[in-house]
């Protein structure tokens, strides 16, 4: 696999395991499992982030709840069919993982770097308190002609800058992975609580502004 391709999507997470492993899928006899990890923000809020882990990296039959782990890999997406619609599902695809006993530098618990392309017109808006927000959808290339589609959210000056981007522009993003709960209306009388995952942008730059 090309080292250059791996470099365009890098995630590092340190947090507490808060779930058991659940089976996701199998590829050529290799099982992949989802486990959730709680990561503290500097604001003391928590993000609960799903990690996709191969059974070859860790004993998936063990109970690691309450343990602190460090994982690195890529932020990946796939479309899951739900009835007549597709739903974008995101998780951190883990390449390296280890259990750690002590940890003190909480500024490095959640870091992501993406190098990709704007694939949908940015949506720029303001909150009722006049805070600027821009929603971006970034396509990050993977080997064998695949891409991951990653929602990103920028604030303030970054949001204003991002609102000028057009589809096809190449950008680089630094930030963190965050989780956000929302309510999805299923029918007129039925709602469902869901969790969205996105990249909260701390820094971004346009690579080809022409």
LINNOR-V324545 format. One record per pair of residues at least 12 apart in sequence whose ideal C-beta (glycine too) atoms are under 7 Angstrom apart, sorted by sequence separation. I is the first residue (numbers start at 0). J is the second residue. If there is no record, write none. Layout:
i=I j=J
i=I j=J
This chain:
i=20 j=32
i=21 j=33
i=35 j=47
i=36 j=48
i=76 j=88
i=121 j=133
i=122 j=134
i=136 j=148
i=137 j=149
i=180 j=192
i=181 j=193
i=35 j=48
i=76 j=89
i=121 j=134
i=20 j=34
i=35 j=49
i=36 j=50
i=121 j=135
i=136 j=150
i=137 j=151
i=180 j=194
i=181 j=195
i=74 j=89
i=75 j=90
i=179 j=194
i=18 j=34
i=33 j=49
i=34 j=50
i=134 j=150
i=135 j=151
i=178 j=194
i=179 j=195
i=18 j=35
i=74 j=91
i=75 j=92
i=119 j=136
i=16 j=34
i=17 j=35
i=33 j=51
i=34 j=52
i=117 j=135
i=118 j=136
i=134 j=152
i=135 j=153
i=178 j=196
i=179 j=197
i=17 j=36
i=72 j=91
i=73 j=92
i=118 j=137
i=16 j=36
i=17 j=37
i=31 j=51
i=32 j=52
i=50 j=70
i=72 j=92
i=117 j=137
i=118 j=138
i=132 j=152
i=133 j=153
i=176 j=196
i=177 j=197
i=15 j=36
i=31 j=52
i=70 j=91
i=72 j=93
i=116 j=137
i=151 j=172
i=14 j=36
i=15 j=37
i=31 j=53
i=32 j=54
i=72 j=94
i=115 j=137
i=116 j=138
i=132 j=154
i=176 j=198
i=177 j=199
i=14 j=37
i=70 j=93
i=71 j=94
i=115 j=138
i=131 j=154
i=12 j=36
i=14 j=38
i=29 j=53
i=30 j=54
i=71 j=95
i=113 j=137
i=115 j=139
i=130 j=154
i=131 j=155
i=174 j=198
i=175 j=199
i=29 j=54
i=70 j=95
i=114 j=139
i=115 j=140
i=133 j=158
i=174 j=199
i=12 j=38
i=29 j=55
i=70 j=96
i=113 j=139
i=132 j=158
i=135 j=161
i=172 j=198
i=174 j=200
i=32 j=59
i=131 j=158
i=174 j=201
i=23 j=51
i=68 j=96
i=69 j=97
i=131 j=159
i=133 j=161
i=172 j=200
i=173 j=201
i=68 j=97
i=133 j=162
i=173 j=202
i=17 j=47
i=68 j=98
i=69 j=99
i=118 j=148
i=68 j=99
i=172 j=203
i=36 j=68
i=66 j=98
i=67 j=99
i=171 j=203
i=137 j=170
i=170 j=203
i=171 j=204
i=170 j=204
i=67 j=102
i=123 j=158
i=137 j=172
i=170 j=205
i=171 j=206
i=12 j=48
i=113 j=149
i=170 j=206
i=56 j=93
i=74 j=111
i=168 j=205
i=169 j=206
i=169 j=207
i=20 j=59
i=51 j=90
i=57 j=96
i=123 j=162
i=168 j=207
i=50 j=90
i=51 j=91
i=56 j=96
i=121 j=161
i=49 j=90
i=50 j=91
i=51 j=92
i=52 j=93
i=121 j=162
i=164 j=205
i=51 j=93
i=161 j=203
i=19 j=62
i=48 j=91
i=50 j=93
i=121 j=164
i=157 j=200
i=52 j=96
i=152 j=197
i=18 j=64
i=120 j=166
i=151 j=197
i=157 j=203
i=16 j=63
i=17 j=64
i=117 j=164
i=119 j=166
i=150 j=197
i=151 j=198
i=152 j=199
i=153 j=200
i=16 j=64
i=117 j=165
i=118 j=166
i=152 j=200
i=16 j=65
i=117 j=166
i=149 j=198
i=151 j=200
i=15 j=65
i=16 j=66
i=117 j=167
i=153 j=203
i=116 j=167
i=117 j=168
i=15 j=67
i=16 j=68
i=116 j=168
i=14 j=67
i=116 j=169
i=117 j=170
i=13 j=67
i=115 j=170
i=13 j=69
i=33 j=90
i=114 j=171
i=12 j=70
i=113 j=171
i=113 j=172
i=11 j=71
i=10 j=71
i=87 j=148
i=112 j=173
i=10 j=72
i=10 j=73
i=46 j=109
i=111 j=174
i=10 j=74
i=111 j=175
i=8 j=73
i=110 j=175
i=111 j=176
i=8 j=74
i=39 j=105
i=109 j=175
i=109 j=176
i=39 j=108
i=38 j=108
i=38 j=109
i=76 j=147
i=75 j=147
i=76 j=148
i=74 j=147
i=76 j=149
i=74 j=149
i=12 j=91
i=10 j=91
i=91 j=176
i=113 j=198
i=111 j=198
i=13 j=102
i=13 j=107
i=14 j=108
i=13 j=108
i=12 j=109
i=11 j=110
i=10 j=111
i=9 j=111
i=74 j=176
i=9 j=112
i=8 j=113
i=7 j=113
i=7 j=114
i=89 j=196
i=7 j=115
i=48 j=176
i=46 j=176
i=48 j=178
i=8 j=139
i=46 j=177
i=47 j=178
i=7 j=139
i=46 j=178
i=7 j=140
i=4 j=140
i=4 j=141
i=4 j=142
i=8 j=147
i=1 j=142
i=0 j=142
i=48 j=196
i=10 j=176
